[in-house]
Amino acid sequence: MTDIAVWPSKTRELHNHHFDSTIWNDLAFRDDDIVIATYAKSGTTWMQQIVGQLLFDGDPNLAVAEMSPWLDLRVPPKEVKLLVV
């Protein structure tokens, strides 16, 4: 038996004045990527900080916004974010 990962699939696009989910179509995932998915205004930044602190042994200087960008936020442009990721 071969272990084949079954990944979730995106079923719709979200477009509004804040978000554009089409960036996920152009992202090349790595094997060690972690996707943090939370509902709007439900503690996303807090969850990013918790995951970052767990991964980096409580580093007080952790730059969460750089380490864990909000890809579907319209700013900065998609081309800029995909260069960083």
Rosetta blueprint (number, residue, H / E / L):
1 M L
2 T L
3 D L
4 I L
5 A L
6 V L
7 W L
8 P L
9 S L
10 K L
11 T L
12 R L
13 E L
14 L L
15 H E
16 N L
17 H L
18 H L
19 F E
20 D E
21 S L
22 T L
23 I H
24 W H
25 N H
26 D H
27 L L
28 A L
29 F L
30 R L
31 D L
32 D L
33 D L
34 I L
35 V L
36 I L
37 A L
38 T L
39 Y L
40 A L
41 K L
42 S L
43 G L
44 T H
45 T H
46 W H
47 M H
48 Q H
49 Q H
50 I H
51 V H
52 G H
53 Q H
54 L H
55 L H
56 F L
57 D L
58 G L
59 D L
60 P L
61 N L
62 L L
63 A L
64 V H
65 A H
66 E H
67 M H
68 S L
69 P L
70 W L
71 L L
72 D L
73 L E
74 R L
75 V L
76 P L
77 P L
78 K H
79 E H
80 V H
81 K H
82 L H
83 L H
84 V H
85 V L
